[in-house]
């Protein structure tokens, strides 16, 4: 799953500039009345030390997402972990029940695989991290309950890569306003020092972690009565968990 997921994302982005924002969002209703969303997007994390820092933030969100979703969206979300393995490749299987402000409960049953590569062949020997999520079709231990809950399927692959760029130049407007007299009286020595600092800024690099995410989400047609406003809210929020994830990651790496 990890290899196939990574190959798919790399193929989707091979003609795109990884340093530019990207968002492709396609939403539609299929022949069975299920509401679907296909999404492909880039996110950029600056001021970080490494891919590992962002990767750890993703895993932290995955392991605590019921708390984060409840706080961010106001939904009452309960998590049931029942299988976890961590040996190089982290694998876990869990189920989420989330009740929104309309009193509608959605259920998600997922398998998640994560792996960090110090040197990825697909990335030209550079470090890379991959997170793959897929839905469980049949679970005899925790069967879906379509008569009372809305089933949500999520299949997604997230790929983290590391890019480098020259650091953005500092704005000199404030320094000029505050230290204008000093520069004027300092002569050639101050000017030379300023030139040297400018050259250092130009040559200094910073790490940018690029997060590429491809996701397919399907909200199964409810088999029980549901109001129009509740259905509209479900459709509008089909990608909201992914948005909460990015907010959580940014909060963690910027803390």
Secondary structure, DSSP 8 states (H G I E B T S, - for coil): -HHHHHHHHHHHHTTS-TTS--EEEEEEE-TTS-EEEEEEEEEEEES-S-HHHHHHHHHHHHHHHHHHHHHHH--EEEEEEEEEEESSSEEEEEEEEEE-TTS-EEEEEEEEEEEEEEEEGGGTTEEEEEEEEEE-S--SSS---TTTSEEEEEEEEEEEEEEEEE------HHHHHHHHHHHHHHHHHHHHHHHHHHHHHHH-EEEEEEEEEEEEEEE---SS---HHHHHHHHHTTTHHHHHHHHHHHHHHT-
